[in-house]
């Protein structure tokens, strides 16, 4: 790639929170074999990613693509010893999910909340506040066990039923997750409608509410081609943790023509071009996404993967 041109107004290092094995694969129509999932996580770790969200302990009825979490976790047990600093978070929906995650010695967990009422009821079958009440004992128990908890907050910029979402509404629900004990809050543009000005405004609203920006992460979808622009706006606002999915895997079923998560390769290309350290070997990551695309039988959604490996990805 071209020589980097550092920008002194941006962070020197960004931690990428890789969500492909969980958020990406849970949207696949076909079931991916557990050995392929294990190889995917292994390759991502070898490429230098140090936070790889591995799976979800959601009831198989709701997410059958991740029904093999109990089989996958033992396959990954030796990875942190091979890659010091590697974290393998798992998503849990409730205390039953937490019990399963702790039984498999999960190093980190995450809970998934909504900033809007309609999405909370459609995705969690309860109001936004009722969902928060369900998460509180999960977060408290995990904290007591020494397991850090990440809070995801979805629909932070727009909702397909409710339309634009106010920063005040997002901050209110975000504060609930932080106050119950989440160590990090990931702000999700679930249907990919945000623009950079909105990102800057939402971050400023959290800072005004007393939330240090180092407690915040961002999670963008690229429905309207704004994910990298939004990421750059977040970096200018002081954010240093960015969610992304290898090969752009994943998407939101509620956004027409949604193109999925921000591709990790596209993010790394931009960050490295800005002289920002990620610890990621781009060539190894691109090879991994090309390999995964072949397992899934379709080209990668990442522009960087296609540029470097050809249109077949």
N, C-alpha and C positions, 0 to 999 in steps of 0.2 A: 504494500500500500504506500501512498505518498508519505513523505516525511511529515511528522506531526507538527502542528503549529499551536503551541500551548496558549491558553487564555488564562491570565492570572486572576480573573474574576470567578473562575470555576473551581470546584474541588480538585485537589490533586489526586484523589483516589475515590473510586466508586465501587461499592459492593453490589454485585448483581445477584438478585434473588431469583434463581432459576426455577420456573414453575412447570416446565414442559412435561415431566413425568406424571404430575398430578393434574394440574389445570388443563394441560394440553390433551393428555390421553383420555381424560374422563369424557371428552366430547366425541371420541371416535365411535363410529357406528358398529365397527367390528371389535371383538375382544382381542386384545394384544396379549400374546403368551407371556407368562410371568418371567420366563428366561430372557425374553426380548426386553422387557422392562428393566430387569436387573442389569443387562448389558448396557442399556441406554444410560442408566444412572452411573454405572461404572465408567463409561466413556466420558460423560460430562465431568465427572470428578477428575479424571485424568487430563482433561483439557484445561483444568485450573479453576473451575467453578468451585466455590467453597460453601455455597448454600444451595442445596438442591432439594426441592420439595418432592418427596418420594412418592407419597400415596395419600389416601384418605381412609379413615375408619368410619365411613358412612355406611348405613345399612345397605347391603347389596341390592335390595329392592329398588332403592332410589338411584344408586350409581353402580350398575352391574359391571361397568368397565373396570372398577377398582375393587371388585369383590375378593380379589386375591391378596389383599394387604397382608394377611397373616402368613401367606406363603412367600411374599416378596421380602418382608423385613429380615428374616434370617439370611437371605441371600446377600443382603447389604451390610450385615453386621461387621464384617472385617474391613470395610472401606475407610472408616475414620483412622484406623491405625496406619493404613497405607498413605493417607492424605491428611496430614496433621491440620487441624483447624476445620475440617469438613463437618458441616451440620446437615442433617437430613430431616427437616421438619415434616410433620404429617398433619393433615387437617382432621379435626374431630368436630362432630356436630353437637354433642351432648356428653353427659357423664358416662354413658355406656361406651361411647366411642373413646373417651379418655381412658377408661379401664382397659380397653383393648390395646391402646397405644402404649400405656405404661407397662402392660404385660410384655410388650416387645421392646422395652427399654428405649422408647423414642427420646431423642435428645432435645427436641423442640416440638411444640404443637402450635396449631393455629385454629382460630375460630372465625366464622364467616357471617358477618352481620350486614344489614341493609340500612341505608340512609333514608329509604322510602317505605311507606306502609304497604303499597301494593306489591312491590317485589318481595318484601318480607313475608307477606301472606302467601304469595305464589311459590316462593322458594323454600320457606321454612314453615309454612302452614300456621303462622301466628303473627301477631302484631310486632312491630319493631321493638317496642318496649318489652313485650313478653319474651322475645328472643333474647334480649339483653339479660333478663332475669334467668333464663335457662343457661346462659353462658357464665354467669357469675360464679356458681359453684365449680364449674370446670376450671376457670382461671384460678380461683383460690386454691383448689386442690392441686393443680399443677404447680403453682407457686410453692406450696408447702412441700412438694416432692422435689423442688429444685429444678423444675423444668420450665424454661421461659416460654411465654405465650405471645404469639403475634396475633393482632386483630386485623382482619380484613373488613373494610367497609365498602360495600358495593354501591353503585348508582350515585356516585358523588357529584356528578355533573349533569346527568340527565337520566330520565326514566321513560321507557316506551309508553307507559300508561299515564304518568303524571306530568311528563314534560320536564322543563328545566327545574333543577333542584337548587334551592338557595344555600349559600355558604353557611348561614346560621343553622339551618337544619342539619347539614353535614357535621358542623362543629359540635352541635348538641349530642349527636350519637357517637361521634368520635371520642368526645370527652368521657362518655359512659364507659367505653372500652378501656381507655387509659386509666380511668379512676378505679376500675375493678382489678387492675393489675397487669394489663397487657404492656409488654415492654416496648412494642413497636406497633405502629398503626399504618397499614397500607391503604392508601386512598385510591379507589378503583374507578376508572372511567369505563364502566362495564359494557356500554353500548358504543363507545368510541366517538362521542359527540363533542368532547372538550376541545377548546382552542387555548393557545398559550396565555392569553389574558385571563381566562377563567382560572387556569392553574395558578398563576401568580396571585390572583385575588383570594383563592381558597387558602393557599399557604399563609398569606398575610392574615386572614381571619383566624387561623389556628394560633399564630404567633400572638395576636392581640388577646386571644383567650388564655394566654400563658403557657402554651405548649411549645417546648423547645423544638426547633426544626429537626434536630437529630433524633427525635422520636418518630419522625414521619418517613414513609416510603411512598413511592408512586407506582401505579399499575395501570398502564394504558393499553387500550385496544386501538387498532389502526384502521377502523372502518372508513374514515374520511381522510386517511393519509396524514393524520396529525400526530401520530404517536411520538416520533422523534422530535418534532418541534415542541410538543408538550414536555418531553423529557428535558430538553435544553432549558425551557422556562423553569422547570423544577430545580435543575442544577443551579441556575442563577439565583434561585431562592434559597439555596443552601442545602437542598436534599442530597444525600450521598448514597441512598439505597434505592435501586430501581429494579422492579420486577420485569422479567422477560421470559420468553419461551423459545427454546431451541427450535429453529425451523419455522417459527411463527405458529406452532401447533396451538389448537384451541380456538375458542370463539364464544359468542353469546347467541343462544338460540332465539333471543328476543329482539335482535337487531337485524333488519333485512339487509342482506348482502354484507354482513359483518365479515371482516377478513381475519379475525382472530387477534391473538396477543401480539404485542411488539416482539419481533424476532430478535433473539439474543445476538445473532451474528450482525444484524443491522445496527444494533445498539453498540456492540463492541467496535465495529468499524468507525462509527462516529466518535466514540470516546477515545479510542486510540489516535484518531486524527486530531483530537484536541489535546493530546499529550496527557490524558487522564489514565492512570494506572488501574487496571482491573484484575491483573493476575491471570488473565485468560489467554490461552494460546489460540488465536483465531483460526489458524490452519487446522488444528486438531478439532476445534468446535465445528467448523464447516464440514470436515470429513464425517464427524459424528451425525450431523443433521442429514447429510447425504445418505449415510447408512440407514438412518431411521426412516427417511422418505422411501427408501427401497423396501423396508419392512412393511410400510403402510401401503405401498403400491401406487404412490402418486408423487408428483414433484413437490419439493419444498416450497413453502410460501415466502421464504426469506429471499429478498432481492440480492443480498450478498452471496448467499449460497448459490443462487442461479448464475450470478455474474462470474463466480469462481469455478463452478463445476459444470456450467452449461445449463440450458433451459430445462433439462430433465431432472436437475437437482441431484 
